[in-house]
C-alpha cells in the first residue's frame, strides 16, 4: 500500500465570491476556520506519513491568518505547497487583489505555488463565462498581484 501522497486542507470556508462551480460550498456568509494547532499537527503528520505536497484551499485560504506560517511550516518539514485562490480578498468590505504582504512573505517559501481560479462575474455576482486556471510560483504571483493592484488604481479605465 502506498503512503500518503498529498494533504488537502481547507483553512477556511469564507470567500468573497459565491461561485456556482465551487465544490466547497464556501462564500461570503461562511465564517469557519481550522484551528492553528490542528493545521500544524496535520502538516507534521502528513510529512511523517510520506506526503510530498500539501494543498491549501477553502474558501479563500489567503484570508486565513495562518496561511503564511502554514506555508513556512510545510516547507520546513519538506512539503511542497499549492494555494488554490480566487485571487481576490475583501479588505475594507469590497473585493480587491490579494494583500501584497501575503505574497511577499510567501515568495520566500521554497516550493510554494499559487493556483488562481479567475471567474468573470457581473455586478450581481453571477458567473459570466468559464473559470480560468492560472498556475504561478509565489514570485510570479506577487508580480501578478502588483499588476492587478496597479491596474485597479488607474483612474482612466481607457488605459487598461
C-alpha positions as CSV (number, residue, x, y, z in Angstrom):
1,X,0.0,0.0,0.0
2,X,1.4,3.4,-1.0
3,X,1.8,6.1,1.7
4,X,0.1,9.4,1.8
5,X,1.0,11.5,-1.3
6,X,-0.8,14.8,-0.7
7,X,-2.7,16.5,2.1
8,X,-5.5,18.9,1.2
9,X,-6.5,21.4,3.9
10,X,-9.4,23.8,3.6
11,X,-8.2,26.5,6.0
12,X,-11.5,28.5,5.9
13,X,-14.8,28.3,4.2
14,X,-15.0,32.1,3.9
15,X,-14.6,33.6,0.4
16,X,-15.5,37.0,-1.0
17,X,-17.1,35.3,-4.1
18,X,-20.1,33.0,-4.3
19,X,-19.2,30.9,-7.4
20,X,-21.6,28.3,-8.6
21,X,-18.8,26.0,-9.7
22,X,-17.2,25.9,-6.2
23,X,-17.1,22.4,-4.7
24,X,-16.5,23.5,-1.1
25,X,-19.8,25.4,-0.6
26,X,-17.9,28.4,0.6
27,X,-18.9,32.0,0.2
28,X,-19.2,35.4,1.9
29,X,-21.7,34.1,4.5
30,X,-19.4,31.4,5.9
31,X,-17.0,32.1,8.8
32,X,-15.3,28.8,9.8
33,X,-11.6,28.4,10.2
34,X,-9.4,25.4,11.1
35,X,-7.6,25.9,14.4
36,X,-3.8,26.7,14.1
37,X,-2.7,23.8,16.3
38,X,-4.7,21.3,14.2
39,X,-3.2,22.6,10.9
40,X,0.4,22.5,12.1
41,X,-0.2,19.0,13.6
42,X,-1.7,17.7,10.3
43,X,1.2,19.1,8.3
44,X,3.6,17.3,10.6
45,X,1.6,14.0,10.4
46,X,1.4,14.3,6.6
47,X,5.2,14.6,6.4
48,X,5.7,11.6,8.7
49,X,3.3,9.6,6.5
50,X,5.4,10.3,3.4
51,X,3.4,13.1,1.7
52,X,5.4,15.2,-0.7
53,X,2.8,18.0,-1.1
54,X,0.1,20.0,0.7
55,X,-2.7,21.9,-1.0
56,X,-4.3,24.8,0.8
57,X,-7.8,25.7,-0.2
58,X,-11.1,26.8,1.2
59,X,-13.0,29.2,0.8
60,X,-10.2,31.8,0.2
61,X,-7.1,30.4,2.0
62,X,-5.3,33.8,1.7
63,X,-7.8,35.2,4.2
64,X,-6.7,32.8,6.8
65,X,-4.1,34.5,9.1
66,X,-2.5,31.1,9.4
67,X,-1.6,30.7,5.7
68,X,1.9,32.3,5.8
69,X,3.1,30.3,8.8
70,X,1.5,27.1,7.4
71,X,3.4,27.6,4.2
72,X,6.6,28.1,6.1
73,X,6.0,25.1,8.3
74,X,5.2,22.9,5.3
75,X,8.5,23.9,3.7
76,X,10.4,23.3,6.9
77,X,9.2,19.7,7.0
78,X,9.9,19.1,3.3
79,X,6.5,19.5,1.7
80,X,5.8,21.4,-1.5
81,X,2.8,23.7,-1.2
82,X,-0.1,24.8,-3.5
83,X,-2.5,27.6,-2.7
84,X,-5.8,27.5,-4.5
85,X,-7.1,31.0,-4.6
86,X,-9.7,33.1,-6.4
87,X,-7.1,35.9,-6.4
88,X,-9.2,38.5,-4.5
89,X,-9.7,39.5,-0.9
90,X,-12.3,41.7,0.6
91,X,-10.3,44.0,2.8
92,X,-12.4,47.1,3.6
93,X,-15.5,45.3,2.5
94,X,-15.0,45.4,-1.2
95,X,-13.2,42.8,-3.4
96,X,-9.7,43.6,-4.5
97,X,-6.3,42.0,-5.2
98,X,-4.7,39.7,-2.6
99,X,-2.7,41.5,0.1
100,X,0.9,42.2,-1.1
101,X,2.2,41.3,2.4
102,X,0.9,37.7,1.9
103,X,2.6,37.1,-1.4
104,X,5.8,39.0,-0.4
105,X,6.1,36.6,2.6
106,X,5.1,33.5,0.6
107,X,7.6,34.2,-2.2
108,X,10.4,33.3,0.1
109,X,8.9,29.8,0.8
110,X,10.6,27.1,-1.2
111,X,8.1,25.2,-3.4
112,X,5.1,27.4,-2.8
113,X,2.8,27.7,-5.9
114,X,-0.4,29.8,-6.3
115,X,-3.2,28.5,-8.4
116,X,-5.6,31.2,-9.4
117,X,-9.2,30.4,-10.4
118,X,-10.3,33.5,-12.1
119,X,-14.1,33.9,-12.7
120,X,-15.8,36.6,-14.6
121,X,-18.8,37.8,-12.6
122,X,-21.4,40.5,-13.2
123,X,-22.5,43.1,-10.6
124,X,-24.9,40.6,-9.1
125,X,-22.2,38.0,-8.6
126,X,-23.4,35.8,-11.4
127,X,-20.8,34.0,-13.4
128,X,-20.4,35.3,-17.0
129,X,-18.4,32.5,-18.6
130,X,-15.9,29.8,-17.8
131,X,-13.3,30.0,-15.0
132,X,-9.7,30.4,-15.9
133,X,-7.0,28.4,-14.1
134,X,-3.5,30.0,-13.9
135,X,-0.6,28.4,-12.0
136,X,2.2,30.6,-10.7
137,X,5.1,30.3,-8.4
138,X,5.0,32.7,-5.5
139,X,7.3,35.3,-7.1
140,X,5.3,35.4,-10.2
141,X,2.1,35.6,-8.1
142,X,3.5,38.6,-6.3
143,X,4.2,40.3,-9.6
144,X,0.7,39.4,-10.9
145,X,-1.0,40.8,-7.8
146,X,1.0,44.0,-8.0
147,X,0.0,44.4,-11.7
148,X,-3.7,43.8,-10.7
149,X,-3.3,46.5,-7.9
150,X,-1.7,48.9,-10.4
151,X,-4.5,48.3,-13.0
152,X,-7.2,48.8,-10.4
153,X,-5.7,52.0,-9.2
154,X,-5.7,53.7,-12.6
155,X,-8.3,56.4,-12.8
156,X,-8.6,56.4,-16.5
157,X,-10.0,53.0,-17.5
158,X,-9.1,53.6,-21.1
159,X,-5.5,52.9,-20.1
160,X,-6.4,49.3,-19.0
